[in-house]
Amino acid sequence: MSKSITVYGIKNCNTMKKAFEWMDKRKIAYVFHDYKKEGADDAVLKAAIKKFGWENVINRKGTSWRKLPEAQREKMTEKTAIAAALDNPSLIKRPIVVQGAQMVLGFDEDALKKLKA
C-alpha cells in the first residue's frame, strides 16, 4: 500500500487550482492542508527549507513578500524565513506536495508524476 499524499497550500491560489485539477484528472488521491484554516505545518516547512533552501520556499515574487518591510526582506535568513512563513503562510510557494520522504515544491508535473497514489 502506498503512502498518502498531502498537498499544502491555499485553496484559492491559481497554482493550487492547477495542481488540484492535474491530480484529480489522474485520480490521484490526496489530503489537502489549507494554510488559511490550519496554518503552516512547522515540520513540513522546515523540511522544505532544508531540501530546497528558504530562497525557493519563500515566494519572493508574491504580494505577501512585497508587503514585508524592506529591512525584513533584506535581512531574511533561514531562521527568519521560517518565523515569517509560520506567521504568514501566504509567503510559502505553493503547493508543497508530500508523500513519505518525497517532497515537491510548486506545480511541477514531472516531479508529481513520480508520486504514486
C-alpha positions in Angstrom: 0.0 0.0 0.0 1.4 3.4 -1.0 1.8 6.3 1.4 -0.8 9.0 1.3 -0.2 12.3 -0.4 -0.7 15.6 1.3 -1.0 18.9 -0.6 -0.1 22.0 1.4 -1.3 25.5 0.3 -4.2 27.9 -0.1 -7.3 26.8 -1.8 -7.9 29.9 -4.0 -4.4 30.2 -5.4 -4.3 29.7 -9.2 -1.2 27.4 -8.9 -3.0 25.3 -6.4 -6.1 25.1 -8.7 -3.8 23.7 -11.4 -2.3 21.2 -9.1 -5.8 20.0 -7.8 -7.1 19.8 -11.4 -4.0 17.8 -12.5 -4.2 15.4 -9.6 -8.0 15.0 -9.9 -7.8 14.3 -13.6 -5.3 11.5 -12.9 -7.4 10.2 -10.0 -4.6 10.7 -7.5 -5.9 10.7 -4.0 -4.6 13.4 -1.7 -5.4 15.2 1.6 -5.4 19.0 1.4 -3.8 21.0 4.2 -5.2 24.5 3.9 -2.9 27.2 5.4 -5.8 29.6 5.8 -7.7 27.1 8.1 -4.9 25.1 9.6 -1.8 27.3 9.4 1.5 26.3 8.1 2.9 22.9 9.2 6.2 23.7 11.1 7.8 20.3 10.3 6.9 20.4 6.6 8.1 24.0 6.3 11.4 23.2 7.9 11.9 20.1 5.8 11.1 22.0 2.6 13.5 24.8 3.5 16.2 22.1 4.3 15.6 20.4 0.9 15.0 23.4 -1.4 16.5 26.4 0.6 14.5 29.3 2.1 15.1 31.4 -1.1 13.0 28.9 -3.1 10.4 28.0 -0.5 9.5 31.7 0.2 7.7 33.1 -2.7 9.7 36.3 -3.3 7.6 37.3 -6.3 4.3 37.5 -4.5 2.3 40.2 -2.9 2.9 38.9 0.7 6.7 39.2 0.1 6.3 42.8 -1.2 4.2 43.7 1.8 7.0 42.8 4.2 9.1 45.8 5.4 12.2 46.3 3.2 14.5 45.8 6.1 13.0 42.4 6.9 13.3 41.3 3.3 16.9 42.4 3.0 18.0 40.7 6.2 16.0 37.4 5.6 17.8 34.3 6.8 16.6 30.7 7.1 15.6 31.3 10.7 13.7 34.5 10.0 12.1 32.9 6.9 10.6 30.1 8.9 9.3 32.6 11.5 7.8 34.8 8.8 6.2 31.9 6.9 4.7 30.4 10.1 3.3 33.9 10.9 2.1 34.4 7.3 1.7 31.2 5.3 0.9 33.1 2.1 4.7 33.7 1.9 5.2 30.0 1.1 5.5 28.9 -2.5 2.6 26.7 -3.4 1.9 23.9 -3.5 4.1 21.7 -1.3 3.2 18.1 -2.0 4.4 15.5 0.4 4.4 11.7 0.1 6.5 9.9 2.7 10.1 11.2 2.2 9.3 12.7 -1.2 8.5 16.4 -1.5 7.6 18.5 -4.5 7.8 22.3 -4.4 5.5 24.2 -6.7 3.4 22.8 -9.6 6.0 20.5 -11.3 4.3 17.9 -13.5 7.4 15.8 -13.9 8.0 15.6 -10.2 4.4 15.0 -9.4 4.3 12.1 -11.9 6.8 10.3 -9.7 4.3 10.2 -6.8 2.1 7.1 -6.6 -1.3 7.2 -5.1 
